[in-house]
Amino acid sequence: MDDKKKKKWQYVDRDVSWMYFNHRILQEASKQDLPPLERLSFLGIYSNNLDEFFRVRMASLSRLLETDDKSMRRQVAGIKKTIATINRLNATYSQEYAEAIIQVFGELEKHHIRMLDETQLNETQQQFIRRFFQERLNGYTNPIWFDEIKDIAQLEDNRIYLLVKRMPLCHDGEKMKHNLAIIKLPDKETGRFVMLPQADGYNNIMYLDDVVRFCLPMIFMGFKPCSFEAYSFKFTKDAEMEMDNDADFGVLQKIARGVNSRRRGEPVRLIYDKQMPKDMRKKLMSKMGIGKIDTSLASSRYQNHKDMMKFPDCGHADLKFPAWQSVMRREFLSEESILSQIREKDLFIHVPYHSFDGYIRLLREAALKPEVKSIKTTLYRLAKDSKVVKALICAARNGKKVTAVVELLARFDEESNIKWSKRMQEEGINVVYGVEGLKIHSKLLYIETKKGNIACIGTGNFHEGNAKVYTDYLMMTARPAIVSEVHKVFDFIARPFSPIRFRELMVSPNAMKTRILQYINNEIKNAKSGKEAWIKVKINHITEPDVVDKLYAAAQAGVHIDLVLRGNCALVTTQPALKGHLHAVGIIDRYLEHSRILIFCNGGSPKYFVGSADWMPRNLLNRIEVMAPVYDEDMQRDLLRTIDFALADNTNARIVDGHGGNIIQTTAQQLPFRSQEQLYRAYKEENDNNPSNKMTL
């Protein structure tokens, strides 16, 4: 943004706004009226998010400070300020996190679930741990002498380690060659939490960290008797992959090598037990090369709280949210062909409220129907046991021509995507690895049939695991104008940057940004003419500078703008020049808000869009994204209801104003209104009141 814009408007740095977003998750975890196991899950999500943030964003910022590019010098001061702000917020939030952990474990103890450490075991429990070591741990807990570690990057990051100090019980004058060792906890092999025998009416649980502490004499068996001190730590490495530009390597090999290089990235964050003695801490930081611009943070005895998402419930289902069973929409329970139904009327699914199995049924029917000639789809993230891929393989085996465009650069899912890509190739599917330099983030399905072609445009991944926790729309249509342009997107992928014009779809990097700005400009024009003018958006991130400035201009012109955001937001909504016309909230609840919905008033004839794109530079300029118009009136009403329910939420909607307060909004509605619960009730009631839903397949 140029200096004039910066003087006129206030902006929130992208990474600072992300910290505000993650804090909303922590605030949800701190709610004392939430079931304690759900609070633990939110704490796990917060911790996992923070790990990824430091691996990617903080690593990128640190790298920018090390660049020799002269053009970056003017930005260095701003980057240093951002890093300082992030570290300050991180330290503050870490205190809140520690308090929340104590609160939740205290609440669990009221329900007779308690944590024990290695000093609190009775004889029966000690015998249990000894057997556990022999049967489960022995062979997985292999110490590495600290002095023998030449390159800390050889160690796996975001795992829990113990820095162990050995001290001889008797001094016989012989010097101990090694007194420090590192042990990686085998939590992937055994789990992070160990269930102990019950005692005193309590279900007893022990961190694996403390199990290993108790077992140290057995781990170092064969050495002279010692006493031990063990302090936990974890570190985060730079996750930016160094791509090999050697022309002899194809895209698949480059990504595979990039994944391997990630494991050898430089450490950018260290979290350690605050009780660790100063001399041990200095040796650890020196070995890792943690510098002033990196993050080191004293923490509690335990790290890697992402494991809280898998905390054992000890049979206490009442300590979780009541189950919400996904609704199977009547159309997908009907014996009538799904393809035929879509040709008559657009269908949609809103997961997780609606069952993702409806989409699987569409794929299965397409795989079997003789009328289907070919199937094309984009795949960004894939489940470990993907029903989607299995349906595509079924189609290929049934003689359909199947093309799968797989995005190998879906961060942290590259290995899974590579595995499935090879499997699909073996089954005769034409696998396309996308476009170098352009991530393919669009969610598209194209089905060519003898009776009329079908398309599906989604806001999220075709991933049955995500569909259980991410709120996303899938629109299925046979409208020729839309379907033909979906097919053109696949042509665009084959010939990127080619001058293909899209009239129905908004496609980036083709012209999506231009059209979004045009729609906002139209609202500005209508507001200035005294016409009805408003914008309603549900989206994950808004940081694209030109879009942000255009939203500011629209609010200043009198356009009422309502935003339902999840993550990054550059907007400061409290600026006087905006005249109160810009309102934004973020919802944290049992489901991750993920759908992207755009609604423009358009002079009283609203235009609706759904698709994959957030309003960030990467989405509008550096990715292939698609937003599709919605013409079906039933789906339009549903989209509007989803946004309006979110805007009416007074229990889980926090105000996003650019200042990070994250205060739960108050509304005219006096009674508590929880948007996700109200949506689920509405869908369930619609389903229960429809007689045709009593049918079974």
Summary of the structure (lengths in Angstrom):
residues: 697
radius of gyration: 27.3
end to end distance: 56.4
largest distance: 93.4
contacts: 2281
relative contact order: 0.09
helix: 43%
strand: 22%
